[in-house]
């Protein structure tokens, strides 16, 4: 899937936020009810665990919506650089929810496996199998849908929410294997599926946490982005070279500081026009950039 163009129009962004939130909450609520019903009726611990995971998706979407709305707030006296990092905080909370959910599911499955001699594990019914297949198809669609919107509005919180959907699809695959195996005469596979689901969920939680913490610190952008930025700056009229280029991530936005070379014989007004051209050009062609600082040095100056 090609990366969609980032949207900067605030009205369109708010519309997409509302849309993806309502779809995510609505679909998850219906899945929770269906999977919980199927798990209870069909005697499947794996499907009940999967339903609990889907329930955590509802909370995850609420938190993602909260994070995006907080990040949309403009600068104020206490936060002169804006609120973009609030999304990273929400992403870390989502990772924590996933981690707790995954460990809880894994613990229940492991407990049943260790106590197999003391209790009889019921063979799950056909309804649990159907619920797993429906869940896989629905959650995989939700992953792609939410991820595409997250990339459009450049949202870490909704991107984390998208991976939450995919982790639910993975857990449903584990549930499907466990339920099918139990129906084929291996009842231990149903609780074993819970342990497999746990591993998938914990892995996704770790990935979300790692990405969010990277964005919380002043980390430079990747070399590919910086190279594209350099090429663009060199193409601007009046730019004779680049003395220094620094980038840093601020939540989902980017700050750029660049020292360029220009003809030292030009007037201050001419040098200012070159800097302004570079500044506006980056703003228009790199929507993920929040702030640019351009400093002009005379050509040949090595200690400016």
C-alpha positions as CSV (number, residue, x, y, z in Angstrom):
1,X,0.0,0.0,0.0
2,X,1.5,3.3,-1.1
3,X,1.7,6.0,1.5
4,X,-1.1,8.5,1.2
5,X,-0.4,12.3,1.0
6,X,-0.5,14.0,4.4
7,X,-3.5,16.3,4.9
8,X,-3.0,19.7,6.4
9,X,-6.5,21.1,6.2
10,X,-7.8,21.3,9.8
11,X,-11.5,20.8,8.8
12,X,-10.7,17.7,6.8
13,X,-8.5,16.4,9.6
14,X,-11.2,16.8,12.2
15,X,-13.7,15.0,9.8
16,X,-11.4,12.0,9.4
17,X,-10.7,11.8,13.1
18,X,-14.4,11.7,13.9
19,X,-15.1,9.2,11.1
20,X,-12.3,6.7,12.0
21,X,-13.2,7.0,15.7
22,X,-16.9,6.2,15.2
23,X,-16.1,3.3,12.8
24,X,-13.5,1.9,15.2
25,X,-15.7,2.1,18.3
26,X,-18.8,0.8,16.5
27,X,-17.1,-2.2,14.9
28,X,-15.3,-3.2,18.1
29,X,-18.4,-3.0,20.3
30,X,-20.2,-5.3,17.8
31,X,-17.3,-7.7,17.7
32,X,-17.0,-7.8,21.5
33,X,-20.6,-8.8,21.9
34,X,-20.5,-11.4,19.1
35,X,-17.2,-13.0,20.2
36,X,-18.1,-13.0,23.9
37,X,-21.5,-14.6,23.0
38,X,-19.8,-17.2,20.8
39,X,-17.1,-18.0,23.4
40,X,-19.6,-18.6,26.1
41,X,-22.1,-20.6,24.0
42,X,-19.4,-22.6,22.2
43,X,-17.2,-23.2,25.4
44,X,-14.1,-21.6,24.0
45,X,-11.6,-20.0,26.3
46,X,-9.6,-18.8,23.3
47,X,-12.6,-16.9,21.9
48,X,-13.5,-15.4,25.3
49,X,-9.8,-14.2,25.5
50,X,-10.1,-12.8,22.0
51,X,-13.3,-10.9,23.1
52,X,-11.4,-9.3,26.0
53,X,-8.7,-8.2,23.6
54,X,-11.4,-6.6,21.3
55,X,-12.8,-4.8,24.4
56,X,-9.4,-3.3,25.0
57,X,-9.6,-2.0,21.4
58,X,-12.6,0.2,22.3
59,X,-10.6,1.8,25.1
60,X,-7.6,2.1,22.7
61,X,-9.7,4.0,20.2
62,X,-11.1,6.4,22.8
63,X,-7.5,7.1,24.0
64,X,-6.3,7.6,20.4
65,X,-9.1,10.1,19.8
66,X,-8.2,11.9,23.0
67,X,-4.5,12.0,22.0
68,X,-5.2,13.4,18.5
69,X,-7.5,16.1,19.9
70,X,-4.9,17.2,22.5
71,X,-2.2,17.3,19.8
72,X,-4.4,19.5,17.6
73,X,-4.4,22.3,20.2
74,X,-2.3,25.3,19.2
75,X,0.6,26.8,21.2
76,X,-0.3,28.5,24.5
77,X,1.6,30.3,27.3
78,X,2.6,27.0,29.0
79,X,3.2,25.1,25.7
80,X,4.7,27.6,23.3
81,X,5.8,24.8,20.9
82,X,2.4,23.2,20.8
83,X,1.0,19.9,22.1
84,X,2.1,17.3,19.5
85,X,4.0,15.1,22.0
86,X,0.6,14.4,23.8
87,X,0.0,11.8,21.1
88,X,3.2,10.0,22.1
89,X,2.0,9.9,25.7
90,X,-1.3,8.3,24.6
91,X,0.6,5.8,22.4
92,X,2.6,4.8,25.5
93,X,-0.7,4.3,27.4
94,X,-2.0,2.2,24.5
95,X,1.2,0.0,24.7
96,X,0.6,-0.4,28.4
97,X,-3.0,-1.5,27.9
98,X,-1.9,-4.0,25.3
99,X,0.8,-5.4,27.5
100,X,-1.5,-5.9,30.5
101,X,-4.2,-7.5,28.2
102,X,-1.7,-9.8,26.6
103,X,-0.2,-11.0,29.9
104,X,-3.6,-11.6,31.4
105,X,-4.7,-13.7,28.4
106,X,-1.5,-15.7,28.4
107,X,-1.7,-16.3,32.2
108,X,-5.3,-17.7,31.9
109,X,-4.2,-20.0,29.0
110,X,-1.1,-21.3,30.8
111,X,-3.1,-21.9,34.0
112,X,-5.6,-24.1,32.1
113,X,-2.7,-26.1,30.5
114,X,-1.0,-26.7,33.8
115,X,-4.3,-27.8,35.5
116,X,-5.5,-30.1,32.7
117,X,-5.3,-33.2,34.9
118,X,-7.6,-31.5,37.5
119,X,-10.2,-30.2,35.0
120,X,-11.7,-31.3,31.7
121,X,-11.3,-28.8,28.9
122,X,-14.5,-28.6,26.9
123,X,-14.3,-28.9,23.1
124,X,-15.4,-25.6,21.5
125,X,-18.4,-25.5,19.2
126,X,-18.7,-24.5,15.6
127,X,-19.9,-21.0,16.5
128,X,-16.5,-20.2,18.0
129,X,-14.9,-21.2,14.7
130,X,-17.2,-18.9,12.8
131,X,-16.6,-16.0,15.2
132,X,-12.8,-16.4,14.7
133,X,-13.1,-16.2,10.9
134,X,-15.3,-13.1,11.1
135,X,-13.0,-11.4,13.5
136,X,-9.9,-12.0,11.4
137,X,-11.5,-10.6,8.3
138,X,-13.0,-7.6,10.1
139,X,-9.9,-6.6,12.1
140,X,-7.6,-6.9,9.1
141,X,-9.8,-4.5,7.2
142,X,-9.9,-2.2,10.3
143,X,-6.1,-2.3,10.4
144,X,-5.7,-1.1,6.8
145,X,-8.5,1.5,7.1
146,X,-7.2,3.0,10.3
147,X,-3.6,3.0,9.2
148,X,-4.4,4.8,6.0
149,X,-6.3,7.5,7.9
150,X,-3.4,7.7,10.4
151,X,-0.9,8.3,7.6
152,X,-3.1,10.9,6.1
153,X,-3.3,13.0,9.3
154,X,0.2,12.0,10.4
155,X,-1.1,10.6,13.8
156,X,1.0,8.3,16.0
157,X,-2.0,7.6,18.2
158,X,-4.2,6.3,15.4
159,X,-1.2,4.4,13.9
160,X,-0.9,2.7,17.3
161,X,-4.6,2.0,17.2
162,X,-4.3,0.5,13.7
163,X,-1.6,-1.9,15.1
164,X,-4.0,-2.7,17.9
165,X,-6.5,-3.8,15.3
166,X,-3.9,-6.0,13.6
167,X,-2.9,-7.5,16.9
168,X,-6.5,-8.4,17.4
169,X,-6.5,-10.1,13.9
170,X,-3.4,-12.0,15.0
171,X,-5.0,-13.1,18.2
172,X,-8.1,-14.3,16.2
173,X,-5.8,-16.4,14.0
174,X,-4.4,-18.0,17.1
175,X,-7.9,-18.5,18.4
176,X,-8.9,-20.1,15.1
177,X,-6.0,-22.5,15.2
178,X,-6.7,-23.4,18.8
179,X,-10.4,-23.9,18.3
180,X,-9.9,-26.0,15.1
181,X,-7.3,-28.1,16.8
182,X,-9.5,-28.7,19.8
183,X,-12.4,-29.8,17.6
184,X,-10.0,-32.2,15.8
185,X,-9.3,-34.0,19.1
186,X,-6.6,-31.9,20.8
187,X,-8.5,-29.8,23.4
188,X,-5.2,-28.5,24.8
189,X,-4.8,-26.3,21.7
190,X,-7.7,-24.0,22.8
191,X,-5.9,-22.7,25.9
192,X,-2.5,-23.0,24.1
193,X,-4.0,-20.5,21.6
194,X,-4.4,-18.0,24.5
195,X,-0.6,-18.2,25.1
196,X,0.1,-17.7,21.4
197,X,-2.3,-14.7,21.4
198,X,-0.3,-13.3,24.4
199,X,3.0,-13.4,22.5
200,X,1.5,-11.5,19.6
201,X,0.0,-8.8,21.8
202,X,3.1,-8.3,23.9
203,X,5.2,-7.9,20.7
204,X,2.9,-5.3,19.3
205,X,2.9,-3.4,22.7
206,X,6.7,-3.4,22.7
207,X,6.8,-2.0,19.1
208,X,4.3,0.8,19.9
209,X,6.2,1.7,23.1
210,X,9.5,1.8,21.3
211,X,8.2,4.1,18.5
212,X,6.5,6.5,20.9
213,X,9.6,6.8,23.1
214,X,11.7,7.5,20.0
215,X,9.4,10.5,19.2
216,X,9.5,11.7,22.8
217,X,13.2,12.5,22.6
218,X,14.9,14.9,20.2
219,X,15.9,12.3,17.7
220,X,17.0,13.3,14.2
221,X,14.9,12.3,11.2
222,X,16.1,9.3,9.0
223,X,18.8,9.9,6.4
224,X,16.4,9.5,3.5
225,X,14.3,12.4,4.7
226,X,17.3,14.6,5.3
227,X,18.7,13.8,1.9
228,X,15.4,14.8,0.2
229,X,15.5,18.0,2.2
230,X,19.1,18.7,1.2
231,X,18.3,18.2,-2.5
232,X,15.3,20.5,-2.3
233,X,17.3,23.3,-0.6
234,X,20.1,23.0,-3.2
235,X,17.6,23.5,-5.9
236,X,16.4,26.9,-4.6
237,X,17.6,30.0,-6.4
238,X,20.5,31.8,-4.6
239,X,21.6,28.8,-2.5
240,X,25.3,28.1,-3.1
241,X,25.7,25.4,-0.5
242,X,24.7,24.0,2.9
243,X,26.9,24.5,5.8
244,X,24.8,22.6,8.4
245,X,21.4,20.8,8.5
246,X,19.8,19.6,11.7
247,X,16.4,18.0,12.1
248,X,14.6,16.8,15.2
249,X,11.3,15.0,15.8
250,X,8.7,16.7,18.0
251,X,5.9,14.2,18.3
252,X,4.8,13.6,14.8
253,X,6.1,16.9,13.5
254,X,9.6,17.9,12.5
255,X,11.8,20.9,13.3
256,X,14.5,22.0,10.9
257,X,17.5,24.2,11.4
258,X,19.7,24.9,8.3
259,X,22.7,27.1,7.6
260,X,23.0,27.9,3.9
261,X,25.7,29.7,1.8
262,X,24.8,32.6,-0.4
263,X,26.8,35.2,-2.3
264,X,28.5,37.4,0.2
265,X,28.3,40.4,-2.1
266,X,24.5,40.4,-2.1
267,X,22.5,42.9,0.0
268,X,20.8,42.0,3.3
269,X,17.4,42.2,1.5
270,X,18.6,39.8,-1.2
271,X,20.0,37.3,1.4
272,X,16.7,37.6,3.4
273,X,14.7,36.8,0.2
274,X,16.8,33.6,-0.4
275,X,16.2,32.5,3.2
276,X,12.5,33.3,2.8
277,X,12.3,31.3,-0.4
278,X,13.9,28.3,1.3
279,X,11.6,28.6,4.3
280,X,8.4,28.8,2.3
281,X,9.5,26.1,-0.1
282,X,10.0,23.6,2.8
283,X,6.7,24.5,4.4
284,X,4.8,23.9,1.1
285,X,6.6,20.7,0.0
286,X,7.2,19.0,3.4
287,X,3.9,19.3,5.3
288,X,5.3,17.2,8.2
289,X,7.7,20.1,9.0
290,X,6.3,22.3,11.8
291,X,9.1,24.9,12.0
292,X,12.1,25.9,9.9
293,X,15.0,28.2,11.0
294,X,17.2,29.3,8.0
295,X,20.5,31.1,8.6
296,X,22.4,32.6,5.7
297,X,26.3,32.6,5.7
298,X,28.4,34.3,3.0
299,X,30.0,31.8,0.6
300,X,33.3,30.5,1.8
301,X,32.9,31.3,5.5
302,X,34.0,28.3,7.5
303,X,33.5,29.7,11.1
304,X,30.1,31.5,10.7
